[in-house]
């Protein structure tokens, strides 16, 4: 990879990004993303404007999954009356890898950081949303090239 940042998460915009790979092993969480915005204030961005990239690898070190939830929903009839409620469902650790596979070639609508917790909101292939919270000591981003946003 040509470009690499460490602990510059806030200098990227991770919304509506395409997910091409997810891996978690030995305390490292890696996710490969397309359509990531590299903000103008990023240390590697030599332009005065926001840029875009594909194939960015976000790596979280000393990663620990705090929470992994398949979000619930409510169903209403045409008159607005509640028909059914499906509760949130915690994903078991043994099902993490299979659930990650539901996101491949899909989208993460939100990736944000608060303190040491990184929150990922995915759109699953089963038309359900998933929220993953990962605690990590540091983040690294690696990518090969800059592209215009308008492309």
N, CA and C atoms as an extended XYZ file, in Angstrom:
453
Properties=species:S:1:pos:R:3:atomname:S:1:resname:S:1:resid:I:1 pbc="F F F"
N         0.836       -1.176        0.000 N   UNK     1
C         0.000        0.000        0.000 CA  UNK     1
C         0.886        1.246        0.000 C   UNK     1
N         0.504        2.219       -0.794 N   UNK     2
C         1.295        3.432       -0.943 CA  UNK     2
C         1.106        4.410        0.204 C   UNK     2
N        -0.127        4.484        0.724 N   UNK     3
C        -0.439        5.482        1.749 CA  UNK     3
C        -0.887        4.777        3.025 C   UNK     3
N        -0.457        5.315        4.170 N   UNK     4
C        -0.791        4.697        5.450 CA  UNK     4
C        -0.910        5.792        6.502 C   UNK     4
N        -1.987        5.716        7.289 N   UNK     5
C        -2.147        6.629        8.416 CA  UNK     5
C        -2.362        5.808        9.686 C   UNK     5
N        -2.057        6.423       10.796 N   UNK     6
C        -2.278        5.782       12.094 CA  UNK     6
C        -3.026        6.761       12.990 C   UNK     6
N        -4.127        6.285       13.562 N   UNK     7
C        -4.969        7.084       14.460 CA  UNK     7
C        -5.419        8.403       13.831 C   UNK     7
N        -5.815        8.336       12.563 N   UNK     8
C        -6.381        9.493       11.866 CA  UNK     8
C        -7.806        9.198       11.422 C   UNK     8
N        -8.504        8.376       12.162 N   UNK     9
C        -9.853        7.943       11.786 CA  UNK     9
C       -10.773        9.117       11.457 C   UNK     9
N       -10.672       10.192       12.215 N   UNK    10
C       -11.574       11.333       12.021 CA  UNK    10
C       -11.243       12.124       10.752 C   UNK    10
N       -10.172       11.785       10.072 N   UNK    11
C        -9.798       12.464        8.838 CA  UNK    11
C       -10.292       11.711        7.605 C   UNK    11
N       -11.232       10.782        7.835 N   UNK    12
C       -11.895       10.032        6.773 CA  UNK    12
C       -13.394       10.144        6.997 C   UNK    12
N       -14.155        9.920        5.942 N   UNK    13
C       -15.610        9.850        6.067 CA  UNK    13
C       -16.032        8.461        5.600 C   UNK    13
N       -16.558        7.670        6.533 N   UNK    14
C       -16.970        6.301        6.272 CA  UNK    14
C       -18.491        6.200        6.314 C   UNK    14
N       -19.169        6.695        5.305 N   UNK    15
C       -20.619        6.523        5.256 CA  UNK    15
C       -20.989        6.043        3.859 C   UNK    15
N       -21.911        5.097        3.799 N   UNK    16
C       -22.315        4.477        2.534 CA  UNK    16
C       -21.118        3.903        1.794 C   UNK    16
N       -20.272        3.186        2.526 N   UNK    17
C       -19.095        2.568        1.915 CA  UNK    17
C       -19.405        1.117        1.549 C   UNK    17
N       -18.793        0.665        0.486 N   UNK    18
C       -18.946       -0.708        0.015 CA  UNK    18
C       -17.973       -1.599        0.772 C   UNK    18
N       -18.438       -2.751        1.241 N   UNK    19
C       -17.617       -3.695        2.008 CA  UNK    19
C       -17.212       -4.841        1.095 C   UNK    19
N       -15.895       -5.061        0.945 N   UNK    20
C       -15.452       -6.171        0.104 CA  UNK    20
C       -14.820       -7.305        0.905 C   UNK    20
N       -14.396       -7.038        2.135 N   UNK    21
C       -13.830       -8.117        2.950 CA  UNK    21
C       -13.848       -7.710        4.420 C   UNK    21
N       -14.034       -8.697        5.294 N   UNK    22
C       -13.969       -8.492        6.747 CA  UNK    22
C       -13.217       -9.671        7.342 C   UNK    22
N       -12.304       -9.380        8.273 N   UNK    23
C       -11.539      -10.443        8.912 CA  UNK    23
C       -11.274      -10.067       10.370 C   UNK    23
N       -11.406      -11.050       11.242 N   UNK    24
C       -11.090      -10.849       12.661 CA  UNK    24
C       -10.280      -12.045       13.108 C   UNK    24
N        -9.034      -11.790       13.547 N   UNK    25
C        -8.224      -12.888       14.062 CA  UNK    25
C        -7.120      -12.349       14.969 C   UNK    25
N        -6.897      -13.068       16.039 N   UNK    26
C        -5.814      -12.770       16.977 CA  UNK    26
C        -5.764      -11.305       17.391 C   UNK    26
N        -6.925      -10.742       17.718 N   UNK    27
C        -6.976       -9.381       18.229 CA  UNK    27
C        -6.869       -8.296       17.177 C   UNK    27
N        -6.950       -8.662       15.903 N   UNK    28
C        -6.911       -7.680       14.826 CA  UNK    28
C        -8.202       -7.774       14.014 C   UNK    28
N        -8.839       -6.635       13.809 N   UNK    29
C       -10.045       -6.554       12.987 CA  UNK    29
C        -9.683       -5.770       11.738 C   UNK    29
N        -9.920       -6.373       10.561 N   UNK    30
C        -9.638       -5.709        9.285 CA  UNK    30
C       -10.890       -5.702        8.435 C   UNK    30
N       -11.107       -4.578        7.768 N   UNK    31
C       -12.227       -4.463        6.853 CA  UNK    31
C       -11.744       -3.690        5.626 C   UNK    31
N       -12.062       -4.208        4.448 N   UNK    32
C       -11.683       -3.575        3.191 CA  UNK    32
C       -12.898       -2.840        2.640 C   UNK    32
N       -12.711       -1.542        2.335 N   UNK    33
C       -13.825       -0.659        1.980 CA  UNK    33
C       -13.564        0.105        0.687 C   UNK    33
N       -14.627        0.312       -0.066 N   UNK    34
C       -14.578        1.151       -1.267 CA  UNK    34
C       -15.451        2.377       -1.039 C   UNK    34
N       -15.146        3.430       -1.788 N   UNK    35
C       -15.900        4.681       -1.747 CA  UNK    35
C       -15.736        5.420       -0.417 C   UNK    35
N       -14.522        5.380        0.121 N   UNK    36
C       -14.190        6.094        1.358 CA  UNK    36
C       -13.727        7.497        0.985 C   UNK    36
N       -14.192        8.479        1.724 N   UNK    37
C       -13.781        9.866        1.505 CA  UNK    37
C       -12.560       10.156        2.383 C   UNK    37
N       -11.516       10.662        1.754 N   UNK    38
C       -10.308       11.102        2.460 CA  UNK    38
C       -10.432       12.619        2.588 C   UNK    38
N       -10.608       13.080        3.796 N   UNK    39
C       -10.852       14.504        4.011 CA  UNK    39
C        -9.615       15.338        3.658 C   UNK    39
N        -9.860       16.604        3.362 N   UNK    40
C        -8.786       17.519        2.963 CA  UNK    40
C        -7.729       17.665        4.061 C   UNK    40
N        -8.130       17.505        5.337 N   UNK    41
C        -7.185       17.670        6.442 CA  UNK    41
C        -6.422       16.393        6.799 C   UNK    41
N        -6.588       15.333        6.004 N   UNK    42
C        -5.841       14.089        6.218 CA  UNK    42
C        -4.357       14.351        5.937 C   UNK    42
N        -3.474       13.803        6.749 N   UNK    43
C        -2.040       14.074        6.614 CA  UNK    43
C        -1.461       13.600        5.283 C   UNK    43
N        -2.093       12.650        4.630 N   UNK    44
C        -1.599       12.136        3.352 CA  UNK    44
C        -2.247       12.808        2.143 C   UNK    44
N        -3.281       13.601        2.367 N   UNK    45
C        -3.985       14.258        1.268 CA  UNK    45
C        -3.254       15.553        0.923 C   UNK    45
N        -2.667       15.600       -0.265 N   UNK    46
C        -1.912       16.784       -0.698 CA  UNK    46
C        -2.791       17.785       -1.440 C   UNK    46
N        -4.067       17.470       -1.581 N   UNK    47
C        -5.000       18.358       -2.274 CA  UNK    47
C        -5.704       19.240       -1.245 C   UNK    47
N        -6.365       20.288       -1.725 N   UNK    48
C        -7.095       21.179       -0.818 CA  UNK    48
C        -8.553       20.770       -0.681 C   UNK    48
N        -8.927       19.673       -1.296 N   UNK    49
C       -10.318       19.206       -1.271 CA  UNK    49
C       -10.372       17.751       -0.836 C   UNK    49
N       -11.558       17.342       -0.453 N   UNK    50
C       -11.762       15.939       -0.111 CA  UNK    50
C       -11.547       15.084       -1.350 C   UNK    50
N       -10.981       13.907       -1.149 N   UNK    51
C       -10.737       12.964       -2.229 CA  UNK    51
C       -11.427       11.647       -1.865 C   UNK    51
N       -11.366       10.674       -2.749 N   UNK    52
C       -12.021        9.388       -2.546 CA  UNK    52
C       -11.019        8.285       -2.850 C   UNK    52
N       -11.268        7.084       -2.286 N   UNK    53
C       -10.438        5.936       -2.624 CA  UNK    53
C       -11.255        4.656       -2.545 C   UNK    53
N       -10.771        3.643       -3.228 N   UNK    54
C       -11.312        2.289       -3.135 CA  UNK    54
C       -10.213        1.380       -2.603 C   UNK    54
N       -10.587        0.246       -2.062 N   UNK    55
C        -9.613       -0.716       -1.561 CA  UNK    55
C        -8.906       -0.274       -0.299 C   UNK    55
N        -9.514        0.617        0.472 N   UNK    56
C        -8.911        1.052        1.737 CA  UNK    56
C        -9.076       -0.061        2.767 C   UNK    56
N        -7.992       -0.363        3.463 N   UNK    57
C        -8.035       -1.355        4.531 CA  UNK    57
C        -7.978       -0.625        5.866 C   UNK    57
N        -9.052       -0.770        6.644 N   UNK    58
C        -9.117       -0.233        8.001 CA  UNK    58
C        -8.754       -1.367        8.938 C   UNK    58
N        -7.670       -1.177        9.685 N   UNK    59
C        -7.174       -2.209       10.601 CA  UNK    59
C        -7.251       -1.676       12.026 C   UNK    59
N        -7.930       -2.426       12.898 N   UNK    60
C        -8.040       -2.076       14.309 CA  UNK    60
C        -7.192       -3.041       15.115 C   UNK    60
N        -6.278       -2.510       15.917 N   UNK    61
C        -5.372       -3.340       16.724 CA  UNK    61
C        -5.914       -3.536       18.130 C   UNK    61
N        -5.562       -4.654       18.742 N   UNK    62
C        -6.052       -5.029       20.074 CA  UNK    62
C        -7.580       -4.979       20.093 C   UNK    62
N        -8.169       -5.494       19.018 N   UNK    63
C        -9.618       -5.402       18.822 CA  UNK    63
C       -10.363       -6.427       19.659 C   UNK    63
N       -11.496       -5.988       20.171 N   UNK    64
C       -12.375       -6.836       20.958 CA  UNK    64
C       -13.817       -6.457       20.620 C   UNK    64
N       -14.618       -7.441       20.215 N   UNK    65
C       -16.007       -7.157       19.887 CA  UNK    65
C       -16.794       -6.983       21.178 C   UNK    65
N       -17.341       -5.783       21.348 N   UNK    66
C       -18.115       -5.439       22.531 CA  UNK    66
C       -19.567       -5.868       22.362 C   UNK    66
N       -20.108       -5.634       21.165 N   UNK    67
C       -21.512       -5.929       20.899 CA  UNK    67
C       -21.692       -6.188       19.410 C   UNK    67
N       -22.555       -7.166       19.095 N   UNK    68
C       -22.881       -7.467       17.708 CA  UNK    68
C       -24.358       -7.823       17.681 C   UNK    68
N       -25.175       -6.932       17.090 N   UNK    69
C       -26.629       -7.045       17.188 CA  UNK    69
C       -27.274       -7.028       15.804 C   UNK    69
N       -28.181       -7.960       15.614 N   UNK    70
C       -29.075       -7.937       14.443 CA  UNK    70
C       -30.282       -7.131       14.903 C   UNK    70
N       -30.486       -5.977       14.262 N   UNK    71
C       -31.494       -5.046       14.746 CA  UNK    71
C       -32.910       -5.523       14.454 C   UNK    71
N       -33.770       -5.285       15.407 N   UNK    72
C       -35.178       -5.651       15.283 CA  UNK    72
C       -35.950       -4.643       14.461 C   UNK    72
N       -37.246       -4.920       14.312 N   UNK    73
C       -38.103       -4.018       13.547 CA  UNK    73
C       -39.551       -4.214       13.936 C   UNK    73
N       -40.401       -3.277       13.487 N   UNK    74
C       -41.838       -3.357       13.730 CA  UNK    74
C       -42.548       -3.354       12.383 C   UNK    74
N       -43.638       -4.089       12.299 N   UNK    75
C       -44.452       -4.152       11.081 CA  UNK    75
C       -45.822       -3.558       11.378 C   UNK    75
N       -46.284       -2.686       10.465 N   UNK    76
C       -47.576       -2.016       10.623 CA  UNK    76
C       -48.469       -2.342        9.430 C   UNK    76
N       -49.770       -2.301        9.643 N   UNK    77
C       -50.707       -2.464        8.525 CA  UNK    77
C       -50.904       -1.102        7.832 C   UNK    77
N       -51.728       -1.090        6.792 N   UNK    78
C       -51.929        0.130        6.006 CA  UNK    78
C       -52.553        1.267        6.812 C   UNK    78
N       -53.232        0.963        7.899 N   UNK    79
C       -53.849        1.985        8.741 CA  UNK    79
C       -52.930        2.472        9.854 C   UNK    79
N       -51.694        1.960        9.883 N   UNK    80
C       -50.740        2.383       10.898 CA  UNK    80
C       -50.837        1.613       12.199 C   UNK    80
N       -51.586        0.501       12.216 N   UNK    81
C       -51.702       -0.319       13.418 CA  UNK    81
C       -50.553       -1.323       13.469 C   UNK    81
N       -49.977       -1.453       14.646 N   UNK    82
C       -48.866       -2.381       14.835 CA  UNK    82
C       -49.337       -3.816       14.637 C   UNK    82
N       -48.652       -4.537       13.718 N   UNK    83
C       -49.002       -5.941       13.467 CA  UNK    83
C       -48.063       -6.885       14.210 C   UNK    83
N       -46.752       -6.578       14.198 N   UNK    84
C       -45.796       -7.455       14.870 CA  UNK    84
C       -44.528       -6.684       15.218 C   UNK    84
N       -43.825       -7.241       16.183 N   UNK    85
C       -42.559       -6.664       16.626 CA  UNK    85
C       -41.510       -7.769       16.656 C   UNK    85
N       -40.352       -7.471       16.067 N   UNK    86
C       -39.224       -8.397       16.117 CA  UNK    86
C       -38.129       -7.718       16.928 C   UNK    86
N       -37.699       -8.348       17.991 N   UNK    87
C       -36.728       -7.760       18.911 CA  UNK    87
C       -35.308       -7.832       18.346 C   UNK    87
N       -34.427       -6.968       18.887 N   UNK    88
C       -33.008       -7.060       18.564 CA  UNK    88
C       -32.505       -8.439       18.977 C   UNK    88
N       -31.504       -8.923       18.254 N   UNK    89
C       -30.956      -10.255       18.522 CA  UNK    89
C       -29.431      -10.167       18.602 C   UNK    89
N       -28.868      -10.561       19.729 N   UNK    90
C       -27.419      -10.562       19.911 CA  UNK    90
C       -26.828      -11.725       19.110 C   UNK    90
N       -25.798      -11.443       18.310 N   UNK    91
C       -25.130      -12.475       17.522 CA  UNK    91
C       -24.140      -13.205       18.420 C   UNK    91
N       -24.212      -14.526       18.415 N   UNK    92
C       -23.296      -15.343       19.217 CA  UNK    92
C       -21.899      -15.337       18.597 C   UNK    92
N       -20.873      -15.444       19.429 N   UNK    93
C       -19.491      -15.421       18.952 CA  UNK    93
C       -19.219      -16.494       17.903 C   UNK    93
N       -19.848      -17.658       18.050 N   UNK    94
C       -19.645      -18.745       17.085 CA  UNK    94
C       -20.225      -18.407       15.709 C   UNK    94
N       -21.107      -17.422       15.636 N   UNK    95
C       -21.736      -17.034       14.372 CA  UNK    95
C       -21.135      -15.775       13.747 C   UNK    95
N       -20.073      -15.222       14.349 N   UNK    96
C       -19.491      -13.984       13.838 CA  UNK    96
C       -19.068      -14.109       12.379 C   UNK    96
N       -18.295      -15.128       12.047 N   UNK    97
C       -17.743      -15.259       10.692 CA  UNK    97
C       -18.852      -15.425        9.664 C   UNK    97
N       -19.837      -16.280        9.960 N   UNK    98
C       -20.951      -16.456        9.028 CA  UNK    98
C       -21.721      -15.151        8.842 C   UNK    98
N       -21.879      -14.395        9.904 N   UNK    99
C       -22.601      -13.127        9.812 CA  UNK    99
C       -21.783      -12.102        9.032 C   UNK    99
N       -20.473      -12.065        9.243 N   UNK   100
C       -19.614      -11.172        8.457 CA  UNK   100
C       -19.788      -11.441        6.968 C   UNK   100
N       -19.937      -12.705        6.591 N   UNK   101
C       -20.087      -13.055        5.179 CA  UNK   101
C       -21.357      -12.453        4.577 C   UNK   101
N       -22.363      -12.144        5.411 N   UNK   102
C       -23.585      -11.493        4.927 CA  UNK   102
C       -23.324      -10.065        4.438 C   UNK   102
N       -22.209       -9.466        4.852 N   UNK   103
C       -21.929       -8.074        4.517 CA  UNK   103
C       -21.045       -7.929        3.287 C   UNK   103
N       -20.419       -9.036        2.845 N   UNK   104
C       -19.517       -8.950        1.706 CA  UNK   104
C       -20.287       -8.539        0.466 C   UNK   104
N       -19.737       -7.614       -0.248 N   UNK   105
C       -20.346       -7.014       -1.425 CA  UNK   105
C       -21.619       -6.250       -1.045 C   UNK   105
N       -21.676       -5.810        0.219 N   UNK   106
C       -22.786       -5.011        0.714 CA  UNK   106
C       -22.277       -3.649        1.156 C   UNK   106
N       -23.028       -3.017        2.048 N   UNK   107
C       -22.700       -1.653        2.451 CA  UNK   107
C       -22.686       -1.469        3.963 C   UNK   107
N       -21.785       -0.598        4.390 N   UNK   108
C       -21.780       -0.101        5.764 CA  UNK   108
C       -22.280        1.335        5.659 C   UNK   108
N       -23.404        1.610        6.297 N   UNK   109
C       -23.991        2.934        6.193 CA  UNK   109
C       -23.369        3.920        7.152 C   UNK   109
N       -22.704        3.390        8.153 N   UNK   110
C       -22.097        4.269        9.138 CA  UNK   110
C       -20.928        3.542        9.785 C   UNK   110
N       -19.814        4.225        9.877 N   UNK   111
C       -18.677        3.747       10.674 CA  UNK   111
C       -18.196        4.982       11.422 C   UNK   111
N       -18.251        4.915       12.741 N   UNK   112
C       -17.830        6.060       13.540 CA  UNK   112
C       -17.063        5.593       14.764 C   UNK   112
N       -16.367        6.538       15.370 N   UNK   113
C       -15.541        6.232       16.539 CA  UNK   113
C       -15.926        7.153       17.684 C   UNK   113
N       -16.068        6.547       18.873 N   UNK   114
C       -16.271        7.312       20.095 CA  UNK   114
C       -15.345        6.730       21.140 C   UNK   114
N       -14.397        7.543       21.587 N   UNK   115
C       -13.333        7.091       22.482 CA  UNK   115
C       -12.586        5.938       21.808 C   UNK   115
N       -12.584        4.750       22.397 N   UNK   116
C       -11.887        3.606       21.788 CA  UNK   116
C       -12.843        2.623       21.131 C   UNK   116
N       -14.120        3.010       21.006 N   UNK   117
C       -15.115        2.124       20.407 CA  UNK   117
C       -15.465        2.573       18.992 C   UNK   117
N       -15.417        1.613       18.087 N   UNK   118
C       -15.744        1.836       16.681 CA  UNK   118
C       -17.094        1.169       16.416 C   UNK   118
N       -18.032        1.927       15.890 N   UNK   119
C       -19.376        1.416       15.617 CA  UNK   119
C       -19.558        1.282       14.109 C   UNK   119
N       -19.989        0.100       13.686 N   UNK   120
C       -20.247       -0.211       12.283 CA  UNK   120
C       -21.732       -0.544       12.153 C   UNK   120
N       -22.419        0.067       11.192 N   UNK   121
C       -23.817       -0.275       10.912 CA  UNK   121
C       -23.852       -0.817        9.480 C   UNK   121
N       -24.177       -2.109        9.372 N   UNK   122
C       -24.174       -2.810        8.093 CA  UNK   122
C       -25.586       -3.096        7.620 C   UNK   122
N       -25.722       -3.188        6.309 N   UNK   123
C       -26.950       -3.669        5.686 CA  UNK   123
C       -26.682       -5.109        5.288 C   UNK   123
N       -27.388       -6.054        5.908 N   UNK   124
C       -27.177       -7.471        5.620 CA  UNK   124
C       -27.918       -7.927        4.379 C   UNK   124
N       -27.546       -9.078        3.856 N   UNK   125
C       -28.207       -9.635        2.681 CA  UNK   125
C       -29.627      -10.091        3.001 C   UNK   125
N       -29.953      -10.211        4.272 N   UNK   126
C       -31.299      -10.632        4.689 CA  UNK   126
C       -32.230       -9.440        4.921 C   UNK   126
N       -31.843       -8.258        4.388 N   UNK   127
C       -32.623       -7.036        4.506 CA  UNK   127
C       -32.792       -6.564        5.951 C   UNK   127
N       -31.848       -6.921        6.790 N   UNK   128
C       -31.827       -6.467        8.177 CA  UNK   128
C       -30.558       -5.654        8.404 C   UNK   128
N       -30.594       -4.775        9.361 N   UNK   129
C       -29.423       -3.990        9.731 CA  UNK   129
C       -28.718       -4.657       10.902 C   UNK   129
N       -27.416       -4.481       10.951 N   UNK   130
C       -26.579       -5.044       12.009 CA  UNK   130
C       -25.707       -3.938       12.567 C   UNK   130
N       -25.543       -3.926       13.881 N   UNK   131
C       -24.655       -2.975       14.529 CA  UNK   131
C       -23.558       -3.746       15.244 C   UNK   131
N       -22.327       -3.423       14.888 N   UNK   132
C       -21.138       -4.060       15.459 CA  UNK   132
C       -20.341       -2.984       16.178 C   UNK   132
N       -19.993       -3.225       17.435 N   UNK   133
C       -19.160       -2.295       18.193 CA  UNK   133
C       -17.871       -3.019       18.557 C   UNK   133
N       -16.751       -2.431       18.127 N   UNK   134
C       -15.434       -3.019       18.349 CA  UNK   134
C       -14.594       -2.032       19.142 C   UNK   134
N       -14.004       -2.503       20.229 N   UNK   135
C       -13.074       -1.700       21.013 CA  UNK   135
C       -11.665       -1.995       20.493 C   UNK   135
N       -10.851       -0.943       20.339 N   UNK   136
C        -9.497       -1.138       19.820 CA  UNK   136
C        -8.560       -0.070       20.371 C   UNK   136
N        -7.267       -0.391       20.397 N   UNK   137
C        -6.282        0.552       20.922 CA  UNK   137
C        -5.806        1.544       19.871 C   UNK   137
N        -5.844        1.146       18.582 N   UNK   138
C        -5.445        2.069       17.526 CA  UNK   138
C        -6.052        1.637       16.203 C   UNK   138
N        -6.109        2.600       15.272 N   UNK   139
C        -6.589        2.306       13.930 CA  UNK   139
C        -5.522        2.687       12.916 C   UNK   139
N        -5.453        1.910       11.854 N   UNK   140
C        -4.568        2.189       10.737 CA  UNK   140
C        -5.385        2.099        9.459 C   UNK   140
N        -5.122        2.997        8.525 N   UNK   141
C        -5.767        2.958        7.219 CA  UNK   141
C        -4.681        2.889        6.149 C   UNK   141
N        -4.875        1.994        5.196 N   UNK   142
C        -3.925        1.840        4.095 CA  UNK   142
C        -4.695        1.831        2.782 C   UNK   142
N        -4.157        2.517        1.771 N   UNK   143
C        -4.789        2.552        0.453 CA  UNK   143
C        -3.731        2.867       -0.592 C   UNK   143
N        -4.083        2.641       -1.875 N   UNK   144
C        -3.126        2.780       -2.964 CA  UNK   144
C        -3.193        4.094       -3.722 C   UNK   144
N        -4.382        4.680       -3.831 N   UNK   145
C        -4.470        5.871       -4.680 CA  UNK   145
C        -5.610        6.790       -4.260 C   UNK   145
N        -5.487        8.021       -4.715 N   UNK   146
C        -6.520        9.032       -4.535 CA  UNK   146
C        -7.315        9.158       -5.825 C   UNK   146
N        -8.626        9.386       -5.701 N   UNK   147
C        -9.480        9.606       -6.870 CA  UNK   147
C       -10.358       10.810       -6.611 C   UNK   147
N       -10.800       11.458       -7.681 N   UNK   148
C       -11.750       12.569       -7.546 CA  UNK   148
C       -13.073       12.041       -7.022 C   UNK   148
N       -13.756       12.822       -6.246 N   UNK   149
C       -15.067       12.447       -5.730 CA  UNK   149
C       -16.077       12.367       -6.855 C   UNK   149
N       -15.962       13.237       -7.829 N   UNK   150
C       -16.936       13.303       -8.930 CA  UNK   150
C       -16.847       12.100       -9.855 C   UNK   150
N       -15.847       11.264       -9.741 N   UNK   151
C       -15.646       10.147      -10.680 CA  UNK   151
C       -16.775        9.150      -10.651 C   UNK   151
